[in-house]
Structures are given as C-alpha cells and as structure tokens.
C-alpha cells in the first residue's frame, strides 16, 4: 500500500469524523432551540423533545470518542494532524456539555410550570440571552468548519454580551425575590436556567479557542481578549 493511499485514507477518516462532529453540533443546536421553545411557551412537549435528543447526543459523544481513539492508535498522527484530532475530541466534549445545559434548561422549565409561577416571573428577559447563546453555537460550528480565526475572535467578544445579560438578569431576579418572597422558589429555578444559558455561551467560547489553537498552534485559554488578538497579528 503506497504512502499516497495511506494519506488518502487518513484524510477520508478525518473528514468522516469532522462530519460527525458537525452532525453532533446540529443535534445540540436542535436541543437548544427546543429548550428556548419550552421557555418561550412553557411547553412540556418541548421539554420532552430536549430530553429525547439528549439520548442521541450522549450516544454520539461515545461513538466519536471511539472513532478518534481508533484513528490515533492506528495512524499515530503527529504535529497538526494530532492537534486536529485532539480539537475534535475537545469540541465533542464541549458540545455534549452544551446538550447537558439545554437539558438542564428544559428541566428547570418543567419545574417552573409545575410550581404554577410560570407567568409571574421575567422569563421573557431570558429569551434574549438564550437566543444569543444559540446564535453563538451556530457561529462557533461554522467557524470550526472553516477554521476561521477572525470569526473565532468575534465569538469570544460576543460571549461577553451573554455574560452581561446574565448579570443584569440576576439583579432583576433579586429584586423580584425581595419584593415578593413567594416567588423565591420559582426565581431560583430561573436563576439556574440563566446559568445554564451562560454556560452554553462559555462552551461556544471554548470551541472558538480551539479554532485558534488549531490554526496558530497557540493555547489561548484563560488569556485576555487583547492578548488573543495579538496572536493573530
């Protein structure tokens, strides 16, 4: 078997894993959309949809991890190819955790519905942050597919918007609880729901950082935004 044939096979395997990661991302996007629908309409049907998709997301994570392990063992890749496989693995983990957060959102919505306080709390404010988080995931997947580092930096900046939305929402919830202690239980559910949305943004940010690592070979985790931008110059 020639080196060219081996290389062609390896490229095919990488493309297949990449397609699987994108497919997983699509399922997670669907989960988040259903979680937002559950929040927007206080829909138990949407809650059930989120939980059903969660099973597929978990199974795909296991399958992709197995594929990556097999490729690494068989091909023993070096340098950039190994970075790419590690990035696939980390992206998969982040996507699965976003799915977990979407499921957490759905379960919080169910708790709010069952409490009977669904219409008396500022849940509509959360939909802004939820839509931002969903959009951020979509942009992260697109940037990952194209290895677009400029788009990756834009995602890092946009994640700050979600963080600010979260901080403002927490302040509003505290006001609600102080004014009417009867809303404390449902408000805490909304608080956990808001935190899940914020974490979805964080995981999208992690995927964006992986793009920079892949293209530039630089680990930019835990670095300030201006330091990251300097890497691109």
C-alpha positions as a Python dict, from the first residue, in 0.01 Angstrom:
ca = {
    (1, 'X'): (0, 0, 0),
    (2, 'X'): (156, 331, -105),
    (3, 'X'): (211, 631, 122),
    (4, 'X'): (-26, 828, -102),
    (5, 'X'): (-300, 571, -49),
    (6, 'X'): (-243, 575, 327),
    (7, 'X'): (-261, 954, 327),
    (8, 'X'): (-583, 945, 124),
    (9, 'X'): (-739, 701, 371),
    (10, 'X'): (-635, 916, 665),
    (11, 'X'): (-784, 1226, 505),
    (12, 'X'): (-1107, 1035, 448),
    (13, 'X'): (-1117, 930, 813),
    (14, 'X'): (-1057, 1289, 927),
    (15, 'X'): (-1337, 1413, 701),
    (16, 'X'): (-1573, 1150, 837),
    (17, 'X'): (-1501, 1248, 1198),
    (18, 'X'): (-1537, 1615, 1111),
    (19, 'X'): (-1879, 1543, 958),
    (20, 'X'): (-1980, 1353, 1272),
    (21, 'X'): (-1878, 1641, 1496),
    (22, 'X'): (-2084, 1879, 1280),
    (23, 'X'): (-2378, 1637, 1298),
    (24, 'X'): (-2347, 1631, 1676),
    (25, 'X'): (-2344, 2011, 1675),
    (26, 'X'): (-2666, 2008, 1475),
    (27, 'X'): (-2836, 1787, 1734),
    (28, 'X'): (-2721, 2017, 2014),
    (29, 'X'): (-2848, 2321, 1823),
    (30, 'X'): (-3185, 2146, 1798),
    (31, 'X'): (-3179, 2077, 2172),
    (32, 'X'): (-3114, 2441, 2249),
    (33, 'X'): (-3389, 2557, 2012),
    (34, 'X'): (-3635, 2323, 2182),
    (35, 'X'): (-3520, 2444, 2525),
    (36, 'X'): (-3585, 2803, 2414),
    (37, 'X'): (-3928, 2699, 2284),
    (38, 'X'): (-4000, 2535, 2620),
    (39, 'X'): (-3909, 2860, 2793),
    (40, 'X'): (-4096, 3083, 2548),
    (41, 'X'): (-4421, 2886, 2557),
    (42, 'X'): (-4388, 2695, 2886),
    (43, 'X'): (-4426, 2382, 2677),
    (44, 'X'): (-4391, 2040, 2835),
    (45, 'X'): (-4387, 1891, 2485),
    (46, 'X'): (-4072, 2091, 2404),
    (47, 'X'): (-3920, 1977, 2734),
    (48, 'X'): (-3976, 1615, 2629),
    (49, 'X'): (-3814, 1684, 2290),
    (50, 'X'): (-3500, 1818, 2458),
    (51, 'X'): (-3473, 1508, 2676),
    (52, 'X'): (-3523, 1278, 2376),
    (53, 'X'): (-3244, 1446, 2177),
    (54, 'X'): (-3016, 1424, 2481),
    (55, 'X'): (-3002, 1045, 2445),
    (56, 'X'): (-2878, 1075, 2087),
    (57, 'X'): (-2621, 1341, 2182),
    (58, 'X'): (-2477, 1121, 2457),
    (59, 'X'): (-2455, 821, 2224),
    (60, 'X'): (-2282, 1024, 1954),
    (61, 'X'): (-2023, 1152, 2200),
    (62, 'X'): (-1931, 793, 2287),
    (63, 'X'): (-1917, 692, 1920),
    (64, 'X'): (-1698, 987, 1817),
    (65, 'X'): (-1459, 928, 2106),
    (66, 'X'): (-1425, 565, 1995),
    (67, 'X'): (-1356, 671, 1636),
    (68, 'X'): (-1090, 919, 1749),
    (69, 'X'): (-919, 664, 1973),
    (70, 'X'): (-913, 412, 1689),
    (71, 'X'): (-764, 664, 1444),
    (72, 'X'): (-493, 772, 1688),
    (73, 'X'): (-398, 412, 1767),
    (74, 'X'): (-390, 307, 1401),
    (75, 'X'): (-237, 616, 1236),
    (76, 'X'): (-18, 752, 1518),
    (77, 'X'): (-55, 1107, 1381),
    (78, 'X'): (195, 1379, 1456),
    (79, 'X'): (200, 1758, 1471),
    (80, 'X'): (-102, 1930, 1312),
    (81, 'X'): (-298, 1609, 1249),
    (82, 'X'): (-276, 1520, 1617),
    (83, 'X'): (-384, 1873, 1710),
    (84, 'X'): (-684, 1835, 1481),
    (85, 'X'): (-788, 1505, 1639),
    (86, 'X'): (-749, 1649, 1989),
    (87, 'X'): (-955, 1951, 1882),
    (88, 'X'): (-1229, 1718, 1756),
    (89, 'X'): (-1226, 1542, 2092),
    (90, 'X'): (-1246, 1866, 2292),
    (91, 'X'): (-1513, 2013, 2063),
    (92, 'X'): (-1718, 1695, 2107),
    (93, 'X'): (-1691, 1723, 2486),
    (94, 'X'): (-1798, 2087, 2478),
    (95, 'X'): (-2093, 2010, 2251),
    (96, 'X'): (-2211, 1730, 2479),
    (97, 'X'): (-2193, 1965, 2777),
    (98, 'X'): (-2399, 2221, 2589),
    (99, 'X'): (-2655, 1946, 2541),
    (100, 'X'): (-2645, 1884, 2915),
    (101, 'X'): (-2713, 2253, 2977),
    (102, 'X'): (-3005, 2250, 2731),
    (103, 'X'): (-3148, 1952, 2918),
    (104, 'X'): (-3099, 2137, 3246),
    (105, 'X'): (-3285, 2434, 3098),
    (106, 'X'): (-3576, 2211, 2996),
    (107, 'X'): (-3599, 2053, 3340),
    (108, 'X'): (-3598, 2394, 3506),
    (109, 'X'): (-3883, 2500, 3277),
    (110, 'X'): (-4077, 2189, 3384),
    (111, 'X'): (-4017, 2280, 3749),
    (112, 'X'): (-4138, 2636, 3689),
    (113, 'X'): (-4451, 2511, 3512),
    (114, 'X'): (-4528, 2269, 3794),
    (115, 'X'): (-4480, 2545, 4053),
    (116, 'X'): (-4763, 2745, 3892),
    (117, 'X'): (-4549, 3060, 3884),
    (118, 'X'): (-4464, 3048, 3516),
    (119, 'X'): (-4638, 3369, 3409),
    (120, 'X'): (-4545, 3588, 3705),
    (121, 'X'): (-4168, 3596, 3654),
    (122, 'X'): (-3947, 3783, 3399),
    (123, 'X'): (-3875, 3476, 3189),
    (124, 'X'): (-3905, 3677, 2866),
    (125, 'X'): (-3580, 3854, 2959),
    (126, 'X'): (-3403, 3519, 2948),
    (127, 'X'): (-3503, 3455, 2589),
    (128, 'X'): (-3270, 3734, 2474),
    (129, 'X'): (-2972, 3562, 2634),
    (130, 'X'): (-3092, 3221, 2515),
    (131, 'X'): (-3114, 3343, 2155),
    (132, 'X'): (-2765, 3492, 2185),
    (133, 'X'): (-2631, 3160, 2315),
    (134, 'X'): (-2799, 2964, 2036),
    (135, 'X'): (-2660, 3202, 1775),
    (136, 'X'): (-2315, 3178, 1929),
    (137, 'X'): (-2315, 2799, 1896),
    (138, 'X'): (-2418, 2827, 1531),
    (139, 'X'): (-2134, 3071, 1464),
    (140, 'X'): (-1886, 2852, 1653),
    (141, 'X'): (-1976, 2547, 1443),
    (142, 'X'): (-1947, 2746, 1121),
    (143, 'X'): (-1611, 2894, 1225),
    (144, 'X'): (-1486, 2548, 1327),
    (145, 'X'): (-1584, 2400, 990),
    (146, 'X'): (-1397, 2679, 808),
    (147, 'X'): (-1114, 2717, 1065),
    (148, 'X'): (-1189, 3090, 1063),
    (149, 'X'): (-987, 3255, 1339),
    (150, 'X'): (-1135, 3601, 1278),
    (151, 'X'): (-1480, 3460, 1338),
    (152, 'X'): (-1344, 3281, 1644),
    (153, 'X'): (-1229, 3610, 1799),
    (154, 'X'): (-1570, 3766, 1723),
    (155, 'X'): (-1729, 3477, 1915),
    (156, 'X'): (-1508, 3548, 2216),
    (157, 'X'): (-1627, 3909, 2212),
    (158, 'X'): (-1993, 3810, 2176),
    (159, 'X'): (-1972, 3576, 2475),
    (160, 'X'): (-1920, 3888, 2688),
    (161, 'X'): (-2270, 4005, 2584),
    (162, 'X'): (-2421, 3686, 2727),
    (163, 'X'): (-2228, 3737, 3050),
    (164, 'X'): (-2365, 4091, 3080),
    (165, 'X'): (-2719, 3969, 3012),
    (166, 'X'): (-2675, 3710, 3286),
    (167, 'X'): (-2551, 3968, 3539),
    (168, 'X'): (-2841, 4201, 3464),
    (169, 'X'): (-3094, 3920, 3493),
    (170, 'X'): (-2958, 3812, 3830),
    (171, 'X'): (-3003, 4166, 3963),
    (172, 'X'): (-3363, 4172, 3838),
    (173, 'X'): (-3439, 3836, 3999),
    (174, 'X'): (-3303, 3953, 4332),
    (175, 'X'): (-3544, 4248, 4314),
    (176, 'X'): (-3838, 4014, 4245),
    (177, 'X'): (-3750, 3792, 4540),
    (178, 'X'): (-3712, 4087, 4776),
    (179, 'X'): (-4046, 4234, 4671),
    (180, 'X'): (-4238, 3905, 4689),
    (181, 'X'): (-4085, 3615, 4887),
    (182, 'X'): (-4346, 3383, 4736),
    (183, 'X'): (-4151, 3397, 4408),
    (184, 'X'): (-3825, 3273, 4565),
    (185, 'X'): (-3860, 2907, 4466),
    (186, 'X'): (-3952, 2976, 4101),
    (187, 'X'): (-3695, 3258, 4086),
    (188, 'X'): (-3422, 3016, 4188),
    (189, 'X'): (-3529, 2786, 3905),
    (190, 'X'): (-3497, 3079, 3665),
    (191, 'X'): (-3156, 3161, 3811),
    (192, 'X'): (-3030, 2809, 3741),
    (193, 'X'): (-3184, 2832, 3395),
    (194, 'X'): (-2999, 3157, 3331),
    (195, 'X'): (-2674, 2997, 3447),
    (196, 'X'): (-2726, 2711, 3200),
    (197, 'X'): (-2763, 2964, 2918),
    (198, 'X'): (-2447, 3141, 3027),
    (199, 'X'): (-2258, 2810, 3028),
    (200, 'X'): (-2371, 2735, 2672),
    (201, 'X'): (-2202, 3060, 2575),
    (202, 'X'): (-1890, 2955, 2766),
    (203, 'X'): (-1871, 2623, 2580),
    (204, 'X'): (-1911, 2801, 2245),
    (205, 'X'): (-1623, 3023, 2354),
    (206, 'X'): (-1419, 2710, 2425),
    (207, 'X'): (-1482, 2587, 2071),
    (208, 'X'): (-1369, 2925, 1935),
    (209, 'X'): (-1046, 2898, 2135),
    (210, 'X'): (-989, 2553, 1984),
    (211, 'X'): (-1001, 2709, 1636),
    (212, 'X'): (-721, 2949, 1727),
    (213, 'X'): (-523, 2660, 1874),
    (214, 'X'): (-567, 2457, 1555),
    (215, 'X'): (-470, 2734, 1315),
    (216, 'X'): (-200, 2910, 1516),
    (217, 'X'): (-80, 2631, 1746),
    (218, 'X'): (-132, 2865, 2042),
    (219, 'X'): (-329, 2776, 2354),
    (220, 'X'): (-523, 3096, 2431),
    (221, 'X'): (-734, 2964, 2718),
    (222, 'X'): (-751, 3198, 3019),
    (223, 'X'): (-594, 3485, 2821),
    (224, 'X'): (-735, 3835, 2795),
    (225, 'X'): (-902, 3926, 2467),
    (226, 'X'): (-635, 4181, 2370),
    (227, 'X'): (-367, 3914, 2421),
    (228, 'X'): (-558, 3674, 2197),
    (229, 'X'): (-596, 3938, 1927),
    (230, 'X'): (-220, 3997, 1934),
    (231, 'X'): (-171, 3629, 1846),
    (232, 'X'): (-348, 3690, 1517),
    (233, 'X'): (-125, 3977, 1410),
}
